[in-house]
Amino acid sequence: MEPVEINAGAWYLRALRADDRVDDRSALAELGEHRPDYVERLAAQWDSEELCSWAICEPTTGELLAEVTLDPSTGVIGSRVRPGHEQAAQTGAAAVQRFAEAFFGPPGRIGRAQRP
């Protein structure tokens, strides 16, 4: 599956990036994530539908404020947040919950998606 961008009101959710235009690794380091292959590993997990992940960003700068993940097989949503951006993380996690229910099915059926 290709990464899906989500508009979450005051924030937007996009795939994590580490390229010549956007590099989330310094913000991820603030979250305690120091693995050099982390962004690439998450991209592979999107492709295999093992894990969906997003950077919750400030829309005008694209700055990563928090990270949210979704395990499509269980519906479990996780998040990590930079200090002072708790509301962004809460709003982003709620948007991912709505995405999961719309794309994979209601709670209890996540992981057994019937996609359009």
Secondary structure, 3 states (H helix, E strand, C coil): CCCCCEEECCEEEECCCECCCCECHHHHHHCCCCCCCHHHHHHHHHHHCCCEEEEEECCCCCCEEEEEEEECCCCEEEEEECCCCHHHHHHHHHHHHHHHHHHHCCCCCCCCCCCC
